[in-house]
Amino acid sequence: MKYTNLPSTDIKVSRICLGTMNMGKQNNGAEGHKQMDYALEQGINFIDTAELYAIPIEKETQGKTEEIIGTWLKKTGNRDKIVLASKIVGPPTVNKHYIRENGLSKEAFDDAIHSSLRRLRTDYIDLYQLHWPDRQTNFFGKRGYVHDDAKMWEDNINEVLHTLDGYVKQGKIRHIGLSNDVAWSTMRYLEESKYNNLPRILTVQNPYNLLNRTYEVGLSEVSLRENVGLLPYSPLGFGRLSNKFIEGQDVSKARITLFPNMARYNGENSLKATQMYYDLARENGMSLATMALAFINQQPFVTSNIVGATTMEQLKENIDSINVTLSDEVMAGINAIHELIPNPAP
């Protein structure tokens, strides 16, 4: 395994992070424990979750992922061996209204943090992230920002940071990050922390893969100049960027098959680009998944690549991608395809 630090800290994290949103839905507790055991054996010390998980969003499974991680921590006593990240869900439009209605208010943080600590069976969370901004922006399927004055939102970033500062001082969270956010608010959070001596945003967790490189427009420069690392999720586009669909393997249990509403990677241009990436990977003696993950691992603005899997075979392949370095020729081939079909699945 390779390691880096969470930006601006001395906290060492593996360059591969174990994503857990399958646990509690596609994977049961025993399977989740087995994945975490294996990941730790392979040197992964970074685990990401959220109060919203499991995914897809359902009232019956909300919080189940954190519960599975909590039972594993209790059983193994491994809390001091991992860096644990979780998230507050954000606005009701994202959490389907059944978690809470009060967005990123003080009351919401109080409920969310204490509920996550209870489910995770821990006294603290290393990286606490805001799963979605309160305002109406950056939704799946939209490449650009559409301003809507009818969607009233009052800038509460200073208040959010003051609230989080209280939990940092209490020792319940150590550091903070954003998720599904954009350059404007990332810089606003950095500005507020700089001039008001408040906790600093360390990371942004956004989708990033060969079919969606929109992070490179604006946010990658913020990452590099402001030392805010990307934690990319969906690095394989819900499994689309793997051999199984193209080679006619059994995909009956694939996320895209089971949950057709999660179809953002199924468009015509996505399929065309995927075939081209598959051909490039095959020409260079590797699987599509390995090439797709290795591409992300090599990006200078990435802190840790969040990989998830439903089978141990998938998990092993995903973790092994850390040992692959793409040549300049392969990187040029990837970029040539991107030039032809840029960001087909925003």
C-alpha positions as CSV (number, residue, x, y, z in Angstrom):
1,M,0.0,0.0,0.0
2,K,1.0,3.6,-0.5
3,Y,0.3,6.4,1.9
4,T,-0.1,10.1,2.2
5,N,-1.3,12.5,4.8
6,L,-4.7,14.1,5.1
7,P,-3.9,17.6,3.8
8,S,-2.3,20.0,6.4
9,T,-2.2,17.2,9.1
10,D,0.1,14.5,10.3
11,I,-2.6,11.9,9.9
12,K,-1.3,9.1,7.6
13,V,-4.0,7.6,5.3
14,S,-3.7,4.9,2.6
15,R,-4.0,6.0,-1.0
16,I,-6.9,3.6,-1.3
17,C,-9.9,4.2,0.9
18,L,-12.5,1.6,1.6
19,G,-16.0,2.8,0.6
20,T,-18.8,1.1,2.4
21,M,-22.1,2.3,1.0
22,N,-23.0,-1.3,-0.2
23,M,-22.9,-2.5,3.4
24,G,-26.4,-2.9,4.7
25,K,-28.0,-3.3,1.2
26,Q,-26.0,-5.3,-1.3
27,N,-23.7,-6.7,1.4
28,N,-24.8,-8.0,4.8
29,G,-22.9,-7.5,8.0
30,A,-20.8,-10.6,7.8
31,E,-19.7,-9.7,4.2
32,G,-18.9,-6.1,5.4
33,H,-16.8,-7.4,8.2
34,K,-14.9,-9.6,5.8
35,Q,-14.2,-6.7,3.5
36,M,-12.9,-4.6,6.3
37,D,-10.7,-7.4,7.6
38,Y,-9.2,-7.9,4.1
39,A,-8.7,-4.2,3.5
40,L,-6.9,-3.8,6.8
41,E,-4.7,-6.8,5.9
42,Q,-3.8,-5.1,2.7
43,G,-2.7,-1.9,4.4
44,I,-5.8,0.2,4.0
45,N,-6.3,2.3,7.1
46,F,-9.0,4.7,5.8
47,I,-12.7,3.9,5.8
48,D,-15.4,6.2,4.5
49,T,-19.1,6.0,5.4
50,A,-22.1,8.3,5.9
51,E,-25.3,8.5,8.0
52,L,-27.3,8.2,4.8
53,Y,-25.9,4.8,3.8
54,A,-26.7,2.2,2.7
55,I,-27.3,3.2,-0.9
56,P,-29.8,3.4,-2.7
57,I,-31.5,5.6,-0.2
58,E,-34.2,3.8,1.8
59,K,-35.7,4.6,5.2
60,E,-35.3,0.9,6.3
61,T,-31.5,0.8,5.6
62,Q,-30.5,4.4,6.6
63,G,-27.7,4.1,9.2
64,K,-27.2,0.4,8.6
65,T,-23.7,0.9,7.2
66,E,-22.5,2.8,10.2
67,E,-24.0,0.0,12.4
68,I,-22.0,-2.6,10.5
69,I,-18.8,-0.7,10.9
70,G,-19.6,-0.2,14.6
71,T,-20.0,-3.9,15.2
72,W,-16.7,-4.6,13.4
73,L,-14.9,-2.0,15.5
74,K,-16.3,-3.5,18.7
75,K,-15.5,-7.0,17.7
76,T,-12.0,-6.4,16.5
77,G,-10.9,-3.4,18.7
78,N,-9.4,-1.8,15.5
79,R,-10.5,1.7,16.1
80,D,-7.0,3.0,16.7
81,K,-5.8,1.3,13.5
82,I,-8.1,3.2,11.1
83,V,-8.9,6.8,10.0
84,L,-12.7,6.9,10.0
85,A,-14.7,9.3,7.9
86,S,-18.4,9.9,7.9
87,K,-20.9,12.6,6.8
88,I,-24.0,14.6,7.8
89,V,-26.7,14.1,5.1
90,G,-27.5,17.7,4.3
91,P,-30.8,19.2,2.9
92,P,-34.1,17.3,2.9
93,T,-34.1,17.2,-0.9
94,V,-31.2,14.8,-0.6
95,N,-32.2,12.8,2.5
96,K,-35.8,12.2,1.3
97,H,-37.1,14.0,4.3
98,Y,-37.1,11.0,6.6
99,I,-33.9,11.7,8.4
100,R,-34.5,15.3,9.3
101,E,-35.8,18.6,7.9
102,N,-33.3,21.2,9.2
103,G,-30.4,20.9,6.7
104,L,-27.1,22.0,8.2
105,S,-28.5,23.7,11.3
106,K,-27.0,23.5,14.8
107,E,-29.8,21.1,15.7
108,A,-29.1,18.9,12.7
109,F,-25.4,18.6,13.5
110,D,-26.2,17.7,17.1
111,D,-28.5,14.9,16.1
112,A,-26.3,13.7,13.2
113,I,-23.0,13.6,15.0
114,H,-24.3,11.9,18.1
115,S,-26.3,9.4,16.1
116,S,-23.3,8.5,14.0
117,L,-21.0,8.2,17.1
118,R,-23.6,5.8,18.6
119,R,-23.9,3.6,15.5
120,L,-20.2,3.6,14.9
121,R,-19.5,2.8,18.6
122,T,-16.7,5.3,18.8
123,D,-16.0,8.5,20.7
124,Y,-14.8,10.5,17.7
125,I,-14.8,10.7,13.9
126,D,-11.5,11.6,12.2
127,L,-13.0,13.3,9.1
128,Y,-16.6,14.7,9.2
129,Q,-18.0,15.8,5.9
130,L,-21.0,17.7,4.7
131,H,-22.6,15.3,2.3
132,W,-24.3,18.0,0.2
133,P,-24.5,21.8,0.3
134,D,-27.7,23.3,1.7
135,R,-28.2,25.4,-1.4
136,Q,-29.6,24.1,-4.7
137,T,-26.5,23.3,-6.8
138,N,-24.3,20.6,-8.3
139,F,-26.9,17.9,-8.8
140,F,-26.2,14.7,-10.8
141,G,-26.7,15.0,-14.5
142,K,-25.9,18.8,-14.7
143,R,-22.6,20.0,-16.0
144,G,-23.0,23.6,-15.2
145,Y,-24.5,25.9,-12.6
146,V,-28.0,27.2,-13.1
147,H,-28.9,30.1,-10.9
148,D,-32.4,30.1,-9.5
149,D,-33.3,33.0,-7.3
150,A,-36.6,31.3,-6.4
151,K,-34.5,28.8,-4.3
152,M,-33.9,30.9,-1.3
153,W,-30.7,30.3,0.6
154,E,-28.9,32.4,3.1
155,D,-25.2,32.1,3.3
156,N,-24.7,30.1,6.5
157,I,-21.1,28.9,6.0
158,N,-19.7,30.9,8.9
159,E,-22.4,29.5,11.2
160,V,-21.7,26.0,10.0
161,L,-18.0,26.3,10.8
162,H,-18.6,27.8,14.2
163,T,-20.9,24.8,15.0
164,L,-18.3,22.3,13.8
165,D,-15.6,24.1,15.8
166,G,-17.6,23.3,18.9
167,Y,-17.5,19.6,18.1
168,V,-13.8,19.8,17.3
169,K,-13.1,21.4,20.7
170,Q,-15.2,18.7,22.4
171,G,-13.0,16.0,20.6
172,K,-16.0,14.4,18.9
173,I,-14.7,15.2,15.4
174,R,-11.1,15.9,14.4
175,H,-11.3,17.4,11.0
176,I,-13.8,18.5,8.4
177,G,-14.5,18.1,4.6
178,L,-17.0,18.7,1.9
179,S,-18.8,16.4,-0.4
180,N,-20.7,16.9,-3.7
181,D,-19.6,20.6,-3.7
182,V,-18.1,23.1,-6.0
183,A,-15.2,25.6,-6.2
184,W,-17.2,28.6,-5.0
185,S,-18.2,27.2,-1.6
186,T,-14.9,25.4,-1.1
187,M,-13.2,28.8,-1.3
188,R,-15.9,30.4,0.9
189,Y,-15.2,27.8,3.6
190,L,-11.5,28.4,3.3
191,E,-12.0,32.1,3.5
192,E,-14.1,31.9,6.6
193,S,-11.7,29.5,8.4
194,K,-8.7,31.7,7.5
195,Y,-10.1,35.0,8.8
196,N,-12.1,33.7,11.7
197,N,-9.7,31.0,13.1
198,L,-12.2,28.2,12.4
199,P,-11.7,24.6,11.3
200,R,-10.3,24.3,7.8
201,I,-11.7,22.1,5.1
202,L,-9.2,19.4,4.3
203,T,-11.0,17.4,1.6
204,V,-13.7,17.4,-1.0
205,Q,-15.4,14.1,-1.8
206,N,-16.9,14.3,-5.3
207,P,-17.5,11.8,-8.1
208,Y,-14.5,11.4,-10.3
209,N,-13.8,8.8,-13.0
210,L,-13.1,8.4,-16.7
211,L,-16.7,9.2,-17.6
212,N,-16.9,12.3,-15.2
213,R,-13.8,14.4,-14.9
214,T,-15.7,17.6,-14.1
215,Y,-13.6,18.0,-10.9
216,E,-10.8,19.1,-13.2
217,V,-12.6,22.3,-14.1
218,G,-12.0,24.7,-11.3
219,L,-11.8,22.4,-8.3
220,S,-8.6,20.6,-9.2
221,E,-6.8,24.0,-9.1
222,V,-8.3,24.8,-5.7
223,S,-7.1,21.4,-4.5
224,L,-3.5,22.0,-5.7
225,R,-3.2,25.7,-4.7
226,E,-5.1,25.5,-1.4
227,N,-4.0,22.0,-0.3
228,V,-7.5,20.5,-0.2
229,G,-7.4,16.9,-1.4
230,L,-10.0,15.1,-3.5
231,L,-11.5,11.9,-2.2
232,P,-13.0,10.6,-5.4
233,Y,-16.1,8.3,-5.2
234,S,-17.7,6.2,-7.9
235,P,-14.2,5.7,-9.5
236,L,-15.7,2.9,-11.6
237,G,-19.0,4.6,-12.4
238,F,-21.1,2.0,-10.5
239,G,-19.1,-0.8,-12.1
240,R,-19.7,0.5,-15.7
241,L,-15.9,1.0,-16.0
242,S,-15.1,-2.7,-15.6
243,N,-14.9,-5.7,-18.0
244,K,-18.1,-7.4,-16.9
245,F,-20.6,-5.5,-19.0
246,I,-18.6,-5.5,-22.2
247,E,-17.5,-9.2,-21.9
248,G,-21.0,-10.5,-21.2
249,Q,-20.3,-11.6,-17.6
250,D,-23.2,-12.1,-15.2
251,V,-24.3,-8.6,-14.2
252,S,-27.6,-9.6,-12.5
253,K,-26.3,-8.3,-9.2
254,A,-24.6,-5.2,-10.5
255,R,-25.7,-1.9,-9.0
256,I,-26.8,-0.6,-12.4
257,T,-28.9,-3.7,-13.0
258,L,-30.5,-3.9,-9.5
259,F,-31.2,-0.2,-9.3
260,P,-32.1,1.2,-12.7
261,N,-32.8,4.6,-11.3
262,M,-29.1,4.9,-10.8
263,A,-28.5,5.1,-14.5
264,R,-26.3,8.1,-15.0
265,Y,-23.5,6.0,-16.6
266,N,-25.8,4.3,-19.1
267,G,-26.1,7.0,-21.7
268,E,-25.1,6.4,-25.3
269,N,-21.9,8.5,-25.1
270,S,-21.0,6.8,-21.8
271,L,-21.2,3.4,-23.5
272,K,-19.2,4.6,-26.5
273,A,-16.5,6.1,-24.3
274,T,-16.4,3.0,-22.1
275,Q,-15.8,0.7,-25.1
276,M,-12.9,2.9,-26.2
277,Y,-11.4,2.9,-22.7
278,Y,-11.8,-0.9,-22.6
279,D,-10.0,-1.3,-25.9
280,L,-7.2,0.9,-24.7
281,A,-6.8,-1.1,-21.5
282,R,-6.8,-4.4,-23.3
283,E,-4.2,-3.2,-25.8
284,N,-2.0,-2.5,-22.8
285,G,-2.5,-5.8,-21.0
286,M,-4.8,-4.7,-18.1
287,S,-8.4,-4.8,-17.1
288,L,-10.6,-1.7,-17.6
289,A,-11.1,-1.4,-13.9
290,T,-7.4,-1.5,-13.2
291,M,-6.7,1.2,-15.7
292,A,-9.6,3.4,-14.6
293,L,-8.5,3.2,-10.9
294,A,-4.8,3.6,-11.7
295,F,-5.6,6.8,-13.7
296,I,-7.2,8.3,-10.5
297,N,-4.5,7.1,-8.2
298,Q,-1.9,9.1,-10.3
299,Q,-3.7,12.4,-10.2
300,P,-1.8,14.9,-8.1
301,F,-4.9,16.4,-6.5
302,V,-6.2,13.0,-5.2
303,T,-5.6,12.2,-1.5
304,S,-7.2,8.8,-1.4
305,N,-9.3,6.8,-4.0
306,I,-12.6,5.5,-2.5
307,V,-13.2,2.0,-3.8
308,G,-16.1,-0.2,-3.0
309,A,-17.1,-3.7,-4.1
310,T,-19.8,-6.3,-3.6
311,T,-17.5,-9.3,-4.0
312,M,-14.1,-10.1,-2.6
313,E,-12.8,-10.7,-6.1
314,Q,-13.8,-7.1,-7.1
315,L,-12.3,-5.7,-3.9
316,K,-8.9,-7.5,-4.5
317,E,-8.7,-6.1,-8.0
318,N,-9.6,-2.6,-6.9
319,I,-7.0,-2.6,-4.1
320,D,-4.3,-4.1,-6.4
321,S,-4.7,-1.1,-8.7
322,I,-2.4,0.8,-6.3
323,N,0.5,-1.2,-7.6
324,V,0.0,-0.2,-11.3
325,T,1.6,2.9,-12.8
326,L,0.2,3.9,-16.2
327,S,2.7,4.9,-18.8
328,D,2.8,8.3,-20.5
329,E,1.5,6.6,-23.7
330,V,-1.6,5.1,-21.8
331,M,-2.3,8.5,-20.1
332,A,-2.1,10.2,-23.5
333,G,-4.5,7.6,-24.9
334,I,-7.0,8.2,-22.1
335,N,-6.8,11.9,-22.6
336,A,-7.4,11.5,-26.4
337,I,-10.6,9.6,-25.7
338,H,-11.6,12.3,-23.2
339,E,-11.1,14.9,-25.9
340,L,-13.5,13.0,-28.2
341,I,-16.2,12.3,-25.6
342,P,-15.6,14.6,-22.6
343,N,-17.6,14.0,-19.4
344,P,-20.5,12.0,-20.8
345,A,-21.8,11.2,-17.3
346,P,-21.7,14.3,-15.1
